[in-house]
Amino acid sequence: MQISYKPLWHTLLECGMTKEDLRVKANLTTNAVANMGKDQNISMSTLVRICEALQCNVSSVIEIKDFSQCRSQETTLELDQLSDAPMVTIAAANEAKEKYSPRLVSLFSGCGGMDVGFEKAGFTRVWANDFDADAQAVFKLNLGEIDGRDITTVPVEDIPDCDIITAGFPCQPFSNAGNRRGVYDKRGGLYLECLRIIENKKPRVVLFENVKGLLSSKHQNGEKLIDVISEDLEKIGYSVTYKVVNASDYGVPQNRERMILIAFHNELGKIFEFPPIQTDKSHLTLRYVLDIPKDAPNQSYWPYSPQAQNMIEKIPEGGSWKDIPYEDLTPRFQRIRDDMKRYHAPKFYRRFGRDEINGTITASAQPENCGITHPTENRRYTIREIARIQTFPDDFMFIDDSAKNIIAMYKVIGNAVPCHLAKVIAEAIYQQAFEEEAE
């Protein structure tokens, strides 16, 4: 059977679109576009996405030549009928995707942000692990069982076989907000535990998530740690790509930069392509995030200290400590104001406005180093508000029955991978690494 995409190119001309416009709108890989340029086969799911993006029939995308000579009794899809079918009927082909659910092993799972996103993208978690008791409690409340052992003590035999391993190993050793000890911090070497498990399980895909500070952290041998990690994965049969992504580029209402590393097993014969970024961020501002129903759970918050409360009450919406009159500053902040160049003009006590995208929600939730203050109310964001900024669904529950637990919830939410970012990356992984099984 010979396929031609001439109808597609005519359709694009009629729509005034380029191939790149189609790639972005239909969320295609550059390989898929290149294959169509060579009249090579594409997956049914890719075909469905093109038709949905262009709101057209299959006959407006492909032309099948010499079809009568290649028809077999085993053909499961009546392509001669499909070519004239309206888009609404061929969308049923997407149902095949739901029949194949890659097995996910989740390491350093935290409270489950990454897992929520991957489950929404069609993956099935078969095992999860995290050592933090607060994270475990939230994970169990919402997602089910999680192994709470120190990962260094877990035999690989206790971990099920899987198709993908995700790991957000501790980021504090590499964070700009920490002391940047990197691999010299005992937590910084935990990626070696990931490597131990990866080498044994040989999943098709590996995902590492960390702060962007990892890219400048050094290994004991003097090399960049990211190069060492990449080389270690390549030695055991993986092709690696990594990128610093801003969560707001993928639909998260937060400017949060993180390093995402994706490794495809060499048997796939390809390298992961990050999905196109979104340019319209108008709906990601706080105005749309903070419109929370009054009956939504977890609307408690952690009160500020008296000094912090005094500072916050003098900062206008959209401002920072720089808006506080000099005479109202504490001696420490007066010294900083006196020599802003020396202190690199820090934006302490940032208070984002309703028409801004919030900055990074951190685990410490301190007003001095992150935008954790409500735009119009003189308080920290509530647990539900920061959960929304991290794109947790409103029915994802947190534990706020005591002052200690309330503080702990800020930590576990701040440490989490935004659910929607995880979903977008997971969908791209599914499309590029598992779509054939869904056909």
Secondary structure, 3 states (H helix, E strand, C coil): CEEECHHHHHHHHHHCCCHHHHHHHCCCCHHHHHHHHCCCCCCHHHHHHHHHHHCCCHHHCCEEECHHHHCCCCCCCCHHHHCCCCHHHHHHHHHHHHHCCCEEEEECCCCCHHHHHHHHCCCEEEEEECCCHHHHHHHHHHCCCCECCCHHHCCHHHCCCCCEEEECCCCHHHCCCCCCCHHHCHHHHHHHHHHHHHHHHCCCEEEEEEEHHHHHCECCCCCEHHHHHHHHHHHCCEEEEEEEEEHHHHCCCECCEEEEEEEEEHHHCCCCCCCCCCCCCHHHCHHHHCCCCCCCCCCCCCCCCHHHHHHHCCCCCCCCHHHCCHHHCCHHHHHHHHCCCCCCCCCCCCCCCCCCCECCCCCCCCCCCCCCECCCCCCECCHHHHHHHCCCCCCCCCCCCCHHHHHHHHHHHHHCCCHHHHHHHHHHHHHHHHHHHHC
